Amino acid sequence: MSTDPDIEHEIRKIIEVDLRWPVSQGELTSATKLGQDGLNLDSVMIIEFGIRVEQRFQTQFSDEEILGLADRTVGETAEYLRQRLADGS
């Protein structure tokens, strides 16, 4: 899967800076899951993450799409967002 490195970088910034989520050096990779078995962002943090992504990239997600981010990795989220932006969503 090929993602735009700028999108993935912005996603990482949202997690580390905007959400102030404690991440150890090297822990946050493309393969890191956002929810269970990864960063363990709870539903409130996933919603906050989704809102921050919407604001940063000027797009909108449905409630189901935001909650579905918990099942994605950082790389999958970047690719999903890249496709949405390319489609003009």
PDB file of N, CA, C and O in Angstrom:
ATOM      1  N   MET A   1       0.845  -1.168   0.000  1.00  0.00           N
ATOM      2  CA  MET A   1       0.000   0.000   0.000  1.00  0.00           C
ATOM      3  C   MET A   1       0.894   1.235   0.000  1.00  0.00           C
ATOM      4  O   MET A   1       1.790   1.359   0.836  1.00  0.00           O
ATOM      5  N   SER A   2       0.653   2.133  -0.925  1.00  0.00           N
ATOM      6  CA  SER A   2       1.441   3.355  -1.042  1.00  0.00           C
ATOM      7  C   SER A   2       0.615   4.531  -0.551  1.00  0.00           C
ATOM      8  O   SER A   2      -0.444   4.824  -1.107  1.00  0.00           O
ATOM      9  N   THR A   3       1.087   5.202   0.481  1.00  0.00           N
ATOM     10  CA  THR A   3       0.352   6.351   0.998  1.00  0.00           C
ATOM     11  C   THR A   3       1.174   7.609   0.807  1.00  0.00           C
ATOM     12  O   THR A   3       2.396   7.559   0.663  1.00  0.00           O
ATOM     13  N   ASP A   4       0.490   8.725   0.808  1.00  0.00           N
ATOM     14  CA  ASP A   4       1.151  10.017   0.736  1.00  0.00           C
ATOM     15  C   ASP A   4       1.853  10.240   2.078  1.00  0.00           C
ATOM     16  O   ASP A   4       1.198  10.276   3.120  1.00  0.00           O
ATOM     17  N   PRO A   5       3.182  10.388   2.059  1.00  0.00           N
ATOM     18  CA  PRO A   5       3.897  10.545   3.330  1.00  0.00           C
ATOM     19  C   PRO A   5       3.472  11.791   4.098  1.00  0.00           C
ATOM     20  O   PRO A   5       3.544  11.810   5.327  1.00  0.00           O
ATOM     21  N   ASP A   6       3.029  12.836   3.393  1.00  0.00           N
ATOM     22  CA  ASP A   6       2.576  14.041   4.081  1.00  0.00           C
ATOM     23  C   ASP A   6       1.288  13.783   4.860  1.00  0.00           C
ATOM     24  O   ASP A   6       1.122  14.286   5.971  1.00  0.00           O
ATOM     25  N   ILE A   7       0.384  13.005   4.283  1.00  0.00           N
ATOM     26  CA  ILE A   7      -0.863  12.674   4.979  1.00  0.00           C
ATOM     27  C   ILE A   7      -0.544  11.848   6.216  1.00  0.00           C
ATOM     28  O   ILE A   7      -1.058  12.124   7.299  1.00  0.00           O
ATOM     29  N   GLU A   8       0.301  10.840   6.058  1.00  0.00           N
ATOM     30  CA  GLU A   8       0.650  10.005   7.211  1.00  0.00           C
ATOM     31  C   GLU A   8       1.364  10.833   8.278  1.00  0.00           C
ATOM     32  O   GLU A   8       1.123  10.641   9.470  1.00  0.00           O
ATOM     33  N   HIS A   9       2.227  11.736   7.871  1.00  0.00           N
ATOM     34  CA  HIS A   9       2.924  12.603   8.826  1.00  0.00           C
ATOM     35  C   HIS A   9       1.918  13.459   9.598  1.00  0.00           C
ATOM     36  O   HIS A   9       2.041  13.616  10.813  1.00  0.00           O
ATOM     37  N   GLU A  10       0.941  14.004   8.911  1.00  0.00           N
ATOM     38  CA  GLU A  10      -0.081  14.823   9.571  1.00  0.00           C
ATOM     39  C   GLU A  10      -0.912  13.990  10.542  1.00  0.00           C
ATOM     40  O   GLU A  10      -1.276  14.468  11.616  1.00  0.00           O
ATOM     41  N   ILE A  11      -1.213  12.750  10.169  1.00  0.00           N
ATOM     42  CA  ILE A  11      -1.957  11.858  11.069  1.00  0.00           C
ATOM     43  C   ILE A  11      -1.146  11.615  12.338  1.00  0.00           C
ATOM     44  O   ILE A  11      -1.686  11.643  13.443  1.00  0.00           O
ATOM     45  N   ARG A  12       0.144  11.380  12.173  1.00  0.00           N
ATOM     46  CA  ARG A  12       1.012  11.169  13.340  1.00  0.00           C
ATOM     47  C   ARG A  12       1.056  12.426  14.214  1.00  0.00           C
ATOM     48  O   ARG A  12       1.041  12.329  15.441  1.00  0.00           O
ATOM     49  N   LYS A  13       1.111  13.601  13.586  1.00  0.00           N
ATOM     50  CA  LYS A  13       1.108  14.855  14.354  1.00  0.00           C
ATOM     51  C   LYS A  13      -0.188  15.014  15.136  1.00  0.00           C
ATOM     52  O   LYS A  13      -0.174  15.457  16.284  1.00  0.00           O
ATOM     53  N   ILE A  14      -1.303  14.654  14.518  1.00  0.00           N
ATOM     54  CA  ILE A  14      -2.590  14.745  15.218  1.00  0.00           C
ATOM     55  C   ILE A  14      -2.551  13.875  16.470  1.00  0.00           C
ATOM     56  O   ILE A  14      -2.983  14.304  17.540  1.00  0.00           O
ATOM     57  N   ILE A  15      -2.038  12.659  16.338  1.00  0.00           N
ATOM     58  CA  ILE A  15      -1.982  11.735  17.474  1.00  0.00           C
ATOM     59  C   ILE A  15      -1.043  12.257  18.560  1.00  0.00           C
ATOM     60  O   ILE A  15      -1.408  12.311  19.734  1.00  0.00           O
ATOM     61  N   GLU A  16       0.158  12.639  18.158  1.00  0.00           N
ATOM     62  CA  GLU A  16       1.178  13.017  19.140  1.00  0.00           C
ATOM     63  C   GLU A  16       1.004  14.431  19.693  1.00  0.00           C
ATOM     64  O   GLU A  16       1.200  14.654  20.888  1.00  0.00           O
ATOM     65  N   VAL A  17       0.642  15.379  18.846  1.00  0.00           N
ATOM     66  CA  VAL A  17       0.591  16.783  19.265  1.00  0.00           C
ATOM     67  C   VAL A  17      -0.821  17.201  19.667  1.00  0.00           C
ATOM     68  O   VAL A  17      -1.035  17.679  20.781  1.00  0.00           O
ATOM     69  N   ASP A  18      -1.779  17.022  18.769  1.00  0.00           N
ATOM     70  CA  ASP A  18      -3.140  17.484  19.045  1.00  0.00           C
ATOM     71  C   ASP A  18      -3.796  16.682  20.170  1.00  0.00           C
ATOM     72  O   ASP A  18      -4.381  17.255  21.089  1.00  0.00           O
ATOM     73  N   LEU A  19      -3.694  15.360  20.090  1.00  0.00           N
ATOM     74  CA  LEU A  19      -4.312  14.517  21.118  1.00  0.00           C
ATOM     75  C   LEU A  19      -3.414  14.349  22.336  1.00  0.00           C
ATOM     76  O   LEU A  19      -3.861  13.902  23.393  1.00  0.00           O
ATOM     77  N   ARG A  20      -2.130  14.714  22.177  1.00  0.00           N
ATOM     78  CA  ARG A  20      -1.133  14.542  23.250  1.00  0.00           C
ATOM     79  C   ARG A  20      -1.089  13.098  23.741  1.00  0.00           C
ATOM     80  O   ARG A  20      -0.962  12.833  24.937  1.00  0.00           O
ATOM     81  N   TRP A  21      -1.199  12.172  22.789  1.00  0.00           N
ATOM     82  CA  TRP A  21      -1.196  10.755  23.139  1.00  0.00           C
ATOM     83  C   TRP A  21       0.244  10.313  23.373  1.00  0.00           C
ATOM     84  O   TRP A  21       1.102  10.530  22.518  1.00  0.00           O
ATOM     85  N   PRO A  22       0.520   9.695  24.522  1.00  0.00           N
ATOM     86  CA  PRO A  22       1.901   9.286  24.818  1.00  0.00           C
ATOM     87  C   PRO A  22       2.343   8.135  23.910  1.00  0.00           C
ATOM     88  O   PRO A  22       1.791   7.035  23.959  1.00  0.00           O
ATOM     89  N   VAL A  23       3.337   8.413  23.092  1.00  0.00           N
ATOM     90  CA  VAL A  23       3.831   7.415  22.148  1.00  0.00           C
ATOM     91  C   VAL A  23       5.336   7.288  22.347  1.00  0.00           C
ATOM     92  O   VAL A  23       6.060   8.284  22.315  1.00  0.00           O
ATOM     93  N   SER A  24       5.803   6.060  22.553  1.00  0.00           N
ATOM     94  CA  SER A  24       7.237   5.817  22.699  1.00  0.00           C
ATOM     95  C   SER A  24       7.914   5.938  21.347  1.00  0.00           C
ATOM     96  O   SER A  24       7.287   5.749  20.305  1.00  0.00           O
ATOM     97  N   GLN A  25       9.204   6.256  21.375  1.00  0.00           N
ATOM     98  CA  GLN A  25       9.988   6.360  20.140  1.00  0.00           C
ATOM     99  C   GLN A  25       9.863   5.063  19.346  1.00  0.00           C
ATOM    100  O   GLN A  25      10.089   3.980  19.885  1.00  0.00           O
ATOM    101  N   GLY A  26       9.512   5.168  18.092  1.00  0.00           N
ATOM    102  CA  GLY A  26       9.401   4.004  17.219  1.00  0.00           C
ATOM    103  C   GLY A  26       8.096   3.234  17.339  1.00  0.00           C
ATOM    104  O   GLY A  26       7.862   2.299  16.574  1.00  0.00           O
ATOM    105  N   GLU A  27       7.239   3.612  18.289  1.00  0.00           N
ATOM    106  CA  GLU A  27       5.975   2.894  18.491  1.00  0.00           C
ATOM    107  C   GLU A  27       4.938   3.239  17.429  1.00  0.00           C
ATOM    108  O   GLU A  27       4.101   2.404  17.087  1.00  0.00           O
ATOM    109  N   LEU A  28       4.987   4.446  16.912  1.00  0.00           N
ATOM    110  CA  LEU A  28       3.970   4.911  15.971  1.00  0.00           C
ATOM    111  C   LEU A  28       4.470   4.727  14.540  1.00  0.00           C
ATOM    112  O   LEU A  28       5.209   5.558  14.011  1.00  0.00           O
ATOM    113  N   THR A  29       4.050   3.616  13.924  1.00  0.00           N
ATOM    114  CA  THR A  29       4.455   3.293  12.557  1.00  0.00           C
ATOM    115  C   THR A  29       3.216   3.182  11.682  1.00  0.00           C
ATOM    116  O   THR A  29       2.091   3.310  12.164  1.00  0.00           O
ATOM    117  N   SER A  30       3.426   2.947  10.408  1.00  0.00           N
ATOM    118  CA  SER A  30       2.302   2.750   9.482  1.00  0.00           C
ATOM    119  C   SER A  30       1.435   1.576   9.898  1.00  0.00           C
ATOM    120  O   SER A  30       0.234   1.562   9.631  1.00  0.00           O
ATOM    121  N   ALA A  31       2.040   0.586  10.554  1.00  0.00           N
ATOM    122  CA  ALA A  31       1.328  -0.633  10.933  1.00  0.00           C
ATOM    123  C   ALA A  31       0.653  -0.540  12.301  1.00  0.00           C
ATOM    124  O   ALA A  31       0.004  -1.493  12.730  1.00  0.00           O
ATOM    125  N   THR A  32       0.796   0.587  12.986  1.00  0.00           N
ATOM    126  CA  THR A  32       0.208   0.740  14.314  1.00  0.00           C
ATOM    127  C   THR A  32      -1.296   0.924  14.204  1.00  0.00           C
ATOM    128  O   THR A  32      -1.772   1.835  13.526  1.00  0.00           O
ATOM    129  N   LYS A  33      -2.048   0.046  14.881  1.00  0.00           N
ATOM    130  CA  LYS A  33      -3.505   0.181  14.919  1.00  0.00           C
ATOM    131  C   LYS A  33      -3.880   1.342  15.835  1.00  0.00           C
ATOM    132  O   LYS A  33      -3.210   1.603  16.834  1.00  0.00           O
ATOM    133  N   LEU A  34      -4.948   2.023  15.481  1.00  0.00           N
ATOM    134  CA  LEU A  34      -5.398   3.148  16.293  1.00  0.00           C
ATOM    135  C   LEU A  34      -6.136   2.676  17.544  1.00  0.00           C
ATOM    136  O   LEU A  34      -6.021   3.286  18.607  1.00  0.00           O
ATOM    137  N   GLY A  35      -6.881   1.604  17.413  1.00  0.00           N
ATOM    138  CA  GLY A  35      -7.677   1.111  18.533  1.00  0.00           C
ATOM    139  C   GLY A  35      -7.001  -0.015  19.278  1.00  0.00           C
ATOM    140  O   GLY A  35      -5.806   0.040  19.571  1.00  0.00           O
ATOM    141  N   GLN A  36      -7.781  -1.039  19.582  1.00  0.00           N
ATOM    142  CA  GLN A  36      -7.317  -2.193  20.337  1.00  0.00           C
ATOM    143  C   GLN A  36      -6.119  -2.850  19.666  1.00  0.00           C
ATOM    144  O   GLN A  36      -6.029  -2.891  18.439  1.00  0.00           O
ATOM    145  N   ASP A  37      -5.204  -3.360  20.476  1.00  0.00           N
ATOM    146  CA  ASP A  37      -3.985  -4.015  19.996  1.00  0.00           C
ATOM    147  C   ASP A  37      -3.046  -3.042  19.292  1.00  0.00           C
ATOM    148  O   ASP A  37      -2.224  -3.446  18.469  1.00  0.00           O
ATOM    149  N   GLY A  38      -3.172  -1.770  19.617  1.00  0.00           N
ATOM    150  CA  GLY A  38      -2.308  -0.749  19.028  1.00  0.00           C
ATOM    151  C   GLY A  38      -2.153   0.387  20.025  1.00  0.00           C
ATOM    152  O   GLY A  38      -1.640   0.197  21.128  1.00  0.00           O
ATOM    153  N   LEU A  39      -2.601   1.565  19.627  1.00  0.00           N
ATOM    154  CA  LEU A  39      -2.538   2.721  20.524  1.00  0.00           C
ATOM    155  C   LEU A  39      -3.601   2.665  21.613  1.00  0.00           C
ATOM    156  O   LEU A  39      -3.506   3.365  22.621  1.00  0.00           O
ATOM    157  N   ASN A  40      -4.608   1.832  21.406  1.00  0.00           N
ATOM    158  CA  ASN A  40      -5.713   1.687  22.357  1.00  0.00           C
ATOM    159  C   ASN A  40      -6.471   2.996  22.585  1.00  0.00           C
ATOM    160  O   ASN A  40      -6.872   3.303  23.708  1.00  0.00           O
ATOM    161  N   LEU A  41      -6.663   3.767  21.501  1.00  0.00           N
ATOM    162  CA  LEU A  41      -7.510   4.952  21.617  1.00  0.00           C
ATOM    163  C   LEU A  41      -8.928   4.478  21.915  1.00  0.00           C
ATOM    164  O   LEU A  41      -9.466   3.636  21.197  1.00  0.00           O
ATOM    165  N   ASP A  42      -9.536   5.014  22.969  1.00  0.00           N
ATOM    166  CA  ASP A  42     -10.913   4.626  23.280  1.00  0.00           C
ATOM    167  C   ASP A  42     -11.866   5.376  22.348  1.00  0.00           C
ATOM    168  O   ASP A  42     -11.434   6.188  21.530  1.00  0.00           O
ATOM    169  N   SER A  43     -13.148   5.101  22.476  1.00  0.00           N
ATOM    170  CA  SER A  43     -14.118   5.671  21.534  1.00  0.00           C
ATOM    171  C   SER A  43     -14.133   7.198  21.575  1.00  0.00           C
ATOM    172  O   SER A  43     -14.299   7.836  20.535  1.00  0.00           O
ATOM    173  N   VAL A  44     -13.964   7.785  22.739  1.00  0.00           N
ATOM    174  CA  VAL A  44     -13.940   9.248  22.843  1.00  0.00           C
ATOM    175  C   VAL A  44     -12.723   9.805  22.106  1.00  0.00           C
ATOM    176  O   VAL A  44     -12.831  10.803  21.393  1.00  0.00           O
ATOM    177  N   MET A  45     -11.573   9.166  22.274  1.00  0.00           N
ATOM    178  CA  MET A  45     -10.357   9.626  21.605  1.00  0.00           C
ATOM    179  C   MET A  45     -10.432   9.390  20.096  1.00  0.00           C
ATOM    180  O   MET A  45      -9.899  10.185  19.322  1.00  0.00           O
ATOM    181  N   ILE A  46     -11.085   8.312  19.671  1.00  0.00           N
ATOM    182  CA  ILE A  46     -11.263   8.068  18.235  1.00  0.00           C
ATOM    183  C   ILE A  46     -12.131   9.175  17.630  1.00  0.00           C
ATOM    184  O   ILE A  46     -11.845   9.664  16.537  1.00  0.00           O
ATOM    185  N   ILE A  47     -13.182   9.563  18.336  1.00  0.00           N
ATOM    186  CA  ILE A  47     -14.045  10.643  17.849  1.00  0.00           C
ATOM    187  C   ILE A  47     -13.249  11.945  17.767  1.00  0.00           C
ATOM    188  O   ILE A  47     -13.337  12.666  16.773  1.00  0.00           O
ATOM    189  N   GLU A  48     -12.480  12.244  18.801  1.00  0.00           N
ATOM    190  CA  GLU A  48     -11.647  13.454  18.794  1.00  0.00           C
ATOM    191  C   GLU A  48     -10.636  13.398  17.646  1.00  0.00           C
ATOM    192  O   GLU A  48     -10.420  14.397  16.960  1.00  0.00           O
ATOM    193  N   PHE A  49     -10.024  12.246  17.440  1.00  0.00           N
ATOM    194  CA  PHE A  49      -9.079  12.058  16.335  1.00  0.00           C
ATOM    195  C   PHE A  49      -9.779  12.321  14.999  1.00  0.00           C
ATOM    196  O   PHE A  49      -9.253  13.040  14.149  1.00  0.00           O
ATOM    197  N   GLY A  50     -10.964  11.737  14.818  1.00  0.00           N
ATOM    198  CA  GLY A  50     -11.717  11.921  13.576  1.00  0.00           C
ATOM    199  C   GLY A  50     -12.058  13.380  13.319  1.00  0.00           C
ATOM    200  O   GLY A  50     -11.974  13.853  12.185  1.00  0.00           O
ATOM    201  N   ILE A  51     -12.442  14.088  14.365  1.00  0.00           N
ATOM    202  CA  ILE A  51     -12.762  15.515  14.233  1.00  0.00           C
ATOM    203  C   ILE A  51     -11.519  16.301  13.837  1.00  0.00           C
ATOM    204  O   ILE A  51     -11.582  17.182  12.979  1.00  0.00           O
ATOM    205  N   ARG A  52     -10.395  15.983  14.458  1.00  0.00           N
ATOM    206  CA  ARG A  52      -9.137  16.674  14.120  1.00  0.00           C
ATOM    207  C   ARG A  52      -8.733  16.399  12.669  1.00  0.00           C
ATOM    208  O   ARG A  52      -8.262  17.297  11.971  1.00  0.00           O
ATOM    209  N   VAL A  53      -8.918  15.165  12.224  1.00  0.00           N
ATOM    210  CA  VAL A  53      -8.603  14.824  10.830  1.00  0.00           C
ATOM    211  C   VAL A  53      -9.516  15.610   9.894  1.00  0.00           C
ATOM    212  O   VAL A  53      -9.056  16.165   8.895  1.00  0.00           O
ATOM    213  N   GLU A  54     -10.816  15.658  10.216  1.00  0.00           N
ATOM    214  CA  GLU A  54     -11.760  16.429   9.399  1.00  0.00           C
ATOM    215  C   GLU A  54     -11.319  17.886   9.279  1.00  0.00           C
ATOM    216  O   GLU A  54     -11.323  18.460   8.190  1.00  0.00           O
ATOM    217  N   GLN A  55     -10.942  18.471  10.406  1.00  0.00           N
ATOM    218  CA  GLN A  55     -10.528  19.877  10.406  1.00  0.00           C
ATOM    219  C   GLN A  55      -9.238  20.076   9.617  1.00  0.00           C
ATOM    220  O   GLN A  55      -9.136  21.002   8.813  1.00  0.00           O
ATOM    221  N   ARG A  56      -8.265  19.219   9.843  1.00  0.00           N
ATOM    222  CA  ARG A  56      -6.958  19.382   9.205  1.00  0.00           C
ATOM    223  C   ARG A  56      -7.045  19.231   7.695  1.00  0.00           C
ATOM    224  O   ARG A  56      -6.388  19.960   6.953  1.00  0.00           O
ATOM    225  N   PHE A  57      -7.867  18.270   7.237  1.00  0.00           N
ATOM    226  CA  PHE A  57      -7.927  17.969   5.806  1.00  0.00           C
ATOM    227  C   PHE A  57      -9.190  18.499   5.127  1.00  0.00           C
ATOM    228  O   PHE A  57      -9.421  18.226   3.949  1.00  0.00           O
ATOM    229  N   GLN A  58     -10.005  19.254   5.863  1.00  0.00           N
ATOM    230  CA  GLN A  58     -11.222  19.864   5.329  1.00  0.00           C
ATOM    231  C   GLN A  58     -12.102  18.843   4.609  1.00  0.00           C
ATOM    232  O   GLN A  58     -12.449  19.001   3.439  1.00  0.00           O
ATOM    233  N   THR A  59     -12.443  17.804   5.342  1.00  0.00           N
ATOM    234  CA  THR A  59     -13.328  16.758   4.841  1.00  0.00           C
ATOM    235  C   THR A  59     -14.303  16.413   5.953  1.00  0.00           C
ATOM    236  O   THR A  59     -14.160  16.901   7.074  1.00  0.00           O
ATOM    237  N   GLN A  60     -15.283  15.585   5.662  1.00  0.00           N
ATOM    238  CA  GLN A  60     -16.227  15.155   6.685  1.00  0.00           C
ATOM    239  C   GLN A  60     -16.429  13.657   6.611  1.00  0.00           C
ATOM    240  O   GLN A  60     -16.476  13.067   5.532  1.00  0.00           O
ATOM    241  N   PHE A  61     -16.547  13.052   7.791  1.00  0.00           N
ATOM    242  CA  PHE A  61     -16.820  11.627   7.924  1.00  0.00           C
ATOM    243  C   PHE A  61     -18.203  11.445   8.538  1.00  0.00           C
ATOM    244  O   PHE A  61     -18.681  12.306   9.277  1.00  0.00           O
ATOM    245  N   SER A  62     -18.833  10.331   8.230  1.00  0.00           N
ATOM    246  CA  SER A  62     -20.052   9.968   8.952  1.00  0.00           C
ATOM    247  C   SER A  62     -19.624   9.459  10.332  1.00  0.00           C
ATOM    248  O   SER A  62     -18.451   9.160  10.556  1.00  0.00           O
ATOM    249  N   ASP A  63     -20.578   9.368  11.241  1.00  0.00           N
ATOM    250  CA  ASP A  63     -20.274   8.838  12.571  1.00  0.00           C
ATOM    251  C   ASP A  63     -19.694   7.431  12.475  1.00  0.00           C
ATOM    252  O   ASP A  63     -18.756   7.087  13.195  1.00  0.00           O
ATOM    253  N   GLU A  64     -20.260   6.618  11.577  1.00  0.00           N
ATOM    254  CA  GLU A  64     -19.786   5.243  11.412  1.00  0.00           C
ATOM    255  C   GLU A  64     -18.345   5.215  10.902  1.00  0.00           C
ATOM    256  O   GLU A  64     -17.544   4.386  11.334  1.00  0.00           O
ATOM    257  N   GLU A  65     -18.023   6.123   9.985  1.00  0.00           N
ATOM    258  CA  GLU A  65     -16.655   6.180   9.463  1.00  0.00           C
ATOM    259  C   GLU A  65     -15.666   6.562  10.560  1.00  0.00           C
ATOM    260  O   GLU A  65     -14.577   5.993  10.651  1.00  0.00           O
ATOM    261  N   ILE A  66     -16.049   7.522  11.387  1.00  0.00           N
ATOM    262  CA  ILE A  66     -15.156   7.923  12.480  1.00  0.00           C
ATOM    263  C   ILE A  66     -14.932   6.758  13.427  1.00  0.00           C
ATOM    264  O   ILE A  66     -13.789   6.457  13.769  1.00  0.00           O
ATOM    265  N   LEU A  67     -15.992   6.100  13.855  1.00  0.00           N
ATOM    266  CA  LEU A  67     -15.835   4.978  14.784  1.00  0.00           C
ATOM    267  C   LEU A  67     -15.068   3.829  14.141  1.00  0.00           C
ATOM    268  O   LEU A  67     -14.368   3.089  14.832  1.00  0.00           O
ATOM    269  N   GLY A  68     -15.194   3.673  12.821  1.00  0.00           N
ATOM    270  CA  GLY A  68     -14.472   2.627  12.099  1.00  0.00           C
ATOM    271  C   GLY A  68     -12.971   2.853  12.046  1.00  0.00           C
ATOM    272  O   GLY A  68     -12.217   1.927  11.748  1.00  0.00           O
ATOM    273  N   LEU A  69     -12.523   4.079  12.333  1.00  0.00           N
ATOM    274  CA  LEU A  69     -11.089   4.357  12.338  1.00  0.00           C
ATOM    275  C   LEU A  69     -10.360   3.532  13.392  1.00  0.00           C
ATOM    276  O   LEU A  69      -9.165   3.271  13.257  1.00  0.00           O
ATOM    277  N   ALA A  70     -11.070   3.123  14.436  1.00  0.00           N
ATOM    278  CA  ALA A  70     -10.452   2.324  15.499  1.00  0.00           C
ATOM    279  C   ALA A  70      -9.909   1.002  14.973  1.00  0.00           C
ATOM    280  O   ALA A  70      -8.981   0.439  15.554  1.00  0.00           O
ATOM    281  N   ASP A  71     -10.477   0.503  13.880  1.00  0.00           N
ATOM    282  CA  ASP A  71     -10.049  -0.777  13.310  1.00  0.00           C
ATOM    283  C   ASP A  71      -8.941  -0.623  12.277  1.00  0.00           C
ATOM    284  O   ASP A  71      -8.478  -1.618  11.718  1.00  0.00           O
ATOM    285  N   ARG A  72      -8.513   0.594  12.017  1.00  0.00           N
ATOM    286  CA  ARG A  72      -7.504   0.855  10.983  1.00  0.00           C
ATOM    287  C   ARG A  72      -6.132   1.103  11.600  1.00  0.00           C
ATOM    288  O   ARG A  72      -6.005   1.472  12.768  1.00  0.00           O
ATOM    289  N   THR A  73      -5.117   0.889  10.778  1.00  0.00           N
ATOM    290  CA  THR A  73      -3.764   1.273  11.167  1.00  0.00           C
ATOM    291  C   THR A  73      -3.533   2.719  10.736  1.00  0.00           C
ATOM    292  O   THR A  73      -4.355   3.308  10.034  1.00  0.00           O
ATOM    293  N   VAL A  74      -2.416   3.277  11.162  1.00  0.00           N
ATOM    294  CA  VAL A  74      -2.051   4.630  10.740  1.00  0.00           C
ATOM    295  C   VAL A  74      -1.945   4.675   9.216  1.00  0.00           C
ATOM    296  O   VAL A  74      -2.458   5.599   8.585  1.00  0.00           O
ATOM    297  N   GLY A  75      -1.283   3.684   8.626  1.00  0.00           N
ATOM    298  CA  GLY A  75      -1.119   3.632   7.176  1.00  0.00           C
ATOM    299  C   GLY A  75      -2.435   3.456   6.439  1.00  0.00           C
ATOM    300  O   GLY A  75      -2.659   4.090   5.408  1.00  0.00           O
ATOM    301  N   GLU A  76      -3.308   2.599   6.960  1.00  0.00           N
ATOM    302  CA  GLU A  76      -4.622   2.398   6.338  1.00  0.00           C
ATOM    303  C   GLU A  76      -5.460   3.671   6.413  1.00  0.00           C
ATOM    304  O   GLU A  76      -6.185   4.001   5.474  1.00  0.00           O
ATOM    305  N   THR A  77      -5.357   4.376   7.525  1.00  0.00           N
ATOM    306  CA  THR A  77      -6.082   5.634   7.678  1.00  0.00           C
ATOM    307  C   THR A  77      -5.577   6.663   6.679  1.00  0.00           C
ATOM    308  O   THR A  77      -6.370   7.381   6.071  1.00  0.00           O
ATOM    309  N   ALA A  78      -4.263   6.738   6.507  1.00  0.00           N
ATOM    310  CA  ALA A  78      -3.675   7.676   5.540  1.00  0.00           C
ATOM    311  C   ALA A  78      -4.122   7.341   4.121  1.00  0.00           C
ATOM    312  O   ALA A  78      -4.457   8.240   3.350  1.00  0.00           O
ATOM    313  N   GLU A  79      -4.129   6.066   3.773  1.00  0.00           N
ATOM    314  CA  GLU A  79      -4.546   5.651   2.428  1.00  0.00           C
ATOM    315  C   GLU A  79      -6.033   5.939   2.213  1.00  0.00           C
ATOM    316  O   GLU A  79      -6.423   6.431   1.155  1.00  0.00           O
ATOM    317  N   TYR A  80      -6.860   5.635   3.211  1.00  0.00           N
ATOM    318  CA  TYR A  80      -8.296   5.910   3.139  1.00  0.00           C
ATOM    319  C   TYR A  80      -8.536   7.407   2.929  1.00  0.00           C
ATOM    320  O   TYR A  80      -9.359   7.804   2.104  1.00  0.00           O
ATOM    321  N   LEU A  81      -7.816   8.221   3.676  1.00  0.00           N
ATOM    322  CA  LEU A  81      -7.956   9.666   3.557  1.00  0.00           C
ATOM    323  C   LEU A  81      -7.456  10.155   2.201  1.00  0.00           C
ATOM    324  O   LEU A  81      -8.081  11.021   1.589  1.00  0.00           O
ATOM    325  N   ARG A  82      -6.352   9.617   1.730  1.00  0.00           N
ATOM    326  CA  ARG A  82      -5.818   9.998   0.419  1.00  0.00           C
ATOM    327  C   ARG A  82      -6.850   9.730  -0.670  1.00  0.00           C
ATOM    328  O   ARG A  82      -7.061  10.564  -1.551  1.00  0.00           O
ATOM    329  N   GLN A  83      -7.498   8.554  -0.607  1.00  0.00           N
ATOM    330  CA  GLN A  83      -8.514   8.203  -1.601  1.00  0.00           C
ATOM    331  C   GLN A  83      -9.715   9.141  -1.516  1.00  0.00           C
ATOM    332  O   GLN A  83     -10.243   9.567  -2.542  1.00  0.00           O
ATOM    333  N   ARG A  84     -10.144   9.460  -0.306  1.00  0.00           N
ATOM    334  CA  ARG A  84     -11.277  10.387  -0.125  1.00  0.00           C
ATOM    335  C   ARG A  84     -10.961  11.752  -0.703  1.00  0.00           C
ATOM    336  O   ARG A  84     -11.790  12.354  -1.386  1.00  0.00           O
ATOM    337  N   LEU A  85      -9.758  12.239  -0.426  1.00  0.00           N
ATOM    338  CA  LEU A  85      -9.367  13.561  -0.919  1.00  0.00           C
ATOM    339  C   LEU A  85      -9.240  13.562  -2.437  1.00  0.00           C
ATOM    340  O   LEU A  85      -9.583  14.548  -3.089  1.00  0.00           O
ATOM    341  N   ALA A  86      -8.751  12.466  -3.000  1.00  0.00           N
ATOM    342  CA  ALA A  86      -8.622  12.357  -4.459  1.00  0.00           C
ATOM    343  C   ALA A  86      -9.998  12.325  -5.125  1.00  0.00           C
ATOM    344  O   ALA A  86     -10.176  12.835  -6.231  1.00  0.00           O
ATOM    345  N   ASP A  87     -10.974  11.713  -4.429  1.00  0.00           N
ATOM    346  CA  ASP A  87     -12.341  11.631  -4.951  1.00  0.00           C
ATOM    347  C   ASP A  87     -13.128  12.914  -4.703  1.00  0.00           C
ATOM    348  O   ASP A  87     -14.242  13.070  -5.204  1.00  0.00           O
ATOM    349  N   GLY A  88     -12.551  13.829  -3.934  1.00  0.00           N
ATOM    350  CA  GLY A  88     -13.229  15.083  -3.626  1.00  0.00           C
ATOM    351  C   GLY A  88     -14.255  14.971  -2.527  1.00  0.00           C
ATOM    352  O   GLY A  88     -15.132  15.827  -2.411  1.00  0.00           O
ATOM    353  N   SER A  89     -14.163  13.919  -1.707  1.00  0.00           N
ATOM    354  CA  SER A  89     -15.134  13.712  -0.622  1.00  0.00           C
ATOM    355  C   SER A  89     -14.843  14.595   0.565  1.00  0.00           C
ATOM    356  O   SER A  89     -15.563  14.546   1.562  1.00  0.00           O
TER     357      SER A  89
END
